[in-house]
Amino acid sequence: MTFLALDVGNTRLKWALYEESRVGARLLAHGAQFLENIETLAEGDWCALPEPSAVLGCVVAGDAVKRRVQEQLELWDADPRWVISSAEEAGLTNGYDHPARLGSDRWVAMIGARQRVLASGPARPCIVVMVGTAVTVEGIDTHGRFLGGIILPGHGIMLRALESGTAGLHVPTGDVRDFPTNTSDALTSGGTFAIAGAVQRMVDNLQRRCGQTPVVYMTGGAGWKMAPSMSTPCELVDSLIFDGLLEVANRRF
C-alpha cells in the first residue's frame, strides 16, 4: 500500500511517498513546493507518481490552503485525511489545556519523536525543537506525556521586526560569532542565541521535572542552521513530521 504524507507548513508544502504506511518504509519520492506554487503539483511534481493508496497530512496554513491541496489530489481521486491534535494518539498523551488547539504539526512531530525514543532503547524524556517560520520547543516526559511547549519567532521574523522597528538596521547576512564585532554578525548571533537559550531553558525544566537528561531532536527547514550553535547535544532529524505521519497512518489505515 503506497502512502503519501503531506506536511503543509506556513511557507512550504513538503511531501513524501512511501512504499507502505509504517515507520522505516522505503521512501519512493519526495519534494517540496512553496505555498504560492501549490497549483503546479498535479501537472508537475506529482504527475509521474503512482497513485497512492492512502494520503495523510498535517496542515497549519489554514483551510484555504488545505482546499487548494485537496484540489491537486483530485489527480488521483484521492481522499486525504488530516491529523487533528487529540487527547491521545499513537502512545502520546496531550497535556495541552485544549488538546485540539495544539498545532497538528507539533503534535505529529512529537509522535514521531516519541516513537524514535522508544525504538532506540529505554523510555526517557524528550525535547522536540522545530525551527521554521516560528520555533517551537516541546517537552515530553518519560511516560509519553506532552507537558507543554513554547513558541518564539524564527530567525526571519526576529530580524524583520528589528529592521522595521529600529532605524538603520537591515536584515543581515552575518555569521554566528561568540563575540560579534559588526552589526550583521550581532543580529544573526542574537537571533541564534535567543533560540538556543530557549531550548536550553526547556531542557533544564524537563530535567528537573523528570530527574533525567532528555534527548533533544531538532527538525524544520532551518534546523541545520541552528544545530551547530546549540549548547546542549541534539540530533537533527529532517523526517520527524513524516515519521509521525507514518506512525499515525500505520495505526489508522
Secondary structure, DSSP 4 states (H G I P E B T S, - for coil): --EEEEEE-SSEEEEEEESSSSTTPPEEEEEEEEGGGGGGTTTTTTTTSPPPSEEEEEE-S-HHHHHHHHHHHTTTT---EE----SEETTEEE-SSSGGGS-HHHHHHHHHHHHHHHHHSS---EEEEEESSEEEEEEE-TTSEEEEEEEEE-HHHHHHHHHHHSTT---------SS--SHHHHHHHHHHHHHHHHHHHHHHHHHHHHSSPPEEEEESTTHHHHGGG-SS--EE-TTHHHHHHHHHHHHH-
